[in-house]
Amino acid sequence: MTQEIEREFQANKIKRLPPSVVKDIELKNHARRLANLSPIKIKIRTCISCGALFESAGNRTCGCNTRSTGYIAGREII
């Protein structure tokens, strides 16, 4: 019983993507489906910097270390 409560508590601590980002990904997935490409998947990941859980479509950090994270050609560089 306590593990179930702890799991629910952990699920509530996940940093969610903003609704506008989710909508944008849905629109991109619709276009990708028409082009016979694989869809973009939103996954729950663990931040490699702070260990927090967050929703992501590709990034490996949750934004906790924006000073030390950079982007080159659309890829996250830590």
N, C-alpha and C positions, 0 to 999 in steps of 0.2 A: 504494500500500500504506500509506503513512504517513497519507494522508487518511482511509482507512478506520479505522485505529487511533485517530486523533484524533476521528473522529465517534463511535466507541464510547465513548471516554473522556468526551466531552461528554454523551452519553446517560446515563452513570452519574452525572453531576453534577446531574441534575434533582431538585429537591425534590419528593418525592411526597406526595400527600394521604394522611392516615391511613386505615387500612382501615375504621374506623367511619364516616368521612365518605363514602367510596366506597359503602359499604353503604346509607347513608341516601339518597344520590343515586339508587341503583338502586331503592330502595323508592318514592321520589318519582316516578321515571320510570315505574314500573309503574302508579301511580295516574294519572299524566298520560296514559299510553297509553289507559287505560280512559275517560278524559274527552276523548279525541281531541285532545290538546294535543301540541305538539312536545316531544321529550325534552330534558332538561338534558344538555349535552355537556361533558365534561371535556377541556380543551385544554391544550397546553403553551404557556405564554406566557413572555415576557421581562419581568422586573420593570422598571417604569419608574423606579424609584428606584436600584437597585443593578446592574441588568443581568443578574441571575442567571436561569436557566431554572427554571420551576416549573410544577406541575400546578394548574389552576384551573378553577372552574366559574363564574367571573365576576369575581373580584378582579383588579386590575391590579398589585398589589404582593405580594411573597412574604412579607411580615411583618417585613421587615428594619427598617422605620421605624414601628413601632407607636406611637411617641410622636406622630408628626406625621400619622398617618392616623386619620381619624374616620369614623363612619358616620351618615348621616342617611337615615331611611326605608329602611334596608337597602342603601343605595348607599354605596360607598367614596368618601370625600372626602379629597383629598390637599392 
